[in-house]
Amino acid sequence: MKKLIKWFDEAPLLIKIVFALPALDIVWVVYRIFRSYLKNNMLGVVLGVILVIVGIPWLWLVDIITLLLNGKVIWFND
């Protein structure tokens, strides 16, 4: 799990943006769940699971914008 998080953090920006496209954005939700789990943040895990279930339709757009501005997706436990 740590290797996966590290890979996503170090991936080129183009790959990160491709994973943020509407059909693939679930990858970033799983990334958020794993990252919260590794930091022992159960609130983050629960919110990540809710994002999987609800599938917030505009999250992919937020992810692309934050990737372009910051180079990483936004999550409250960064």
Summary of the structure (lengths in Angstrom):
residues: 78
radius of gyration: 11.6
end to end distance: 16.9
largest distance: 30.3
contacts: 205
relative contact order: 0.18
helix: 69%
strand: 0%
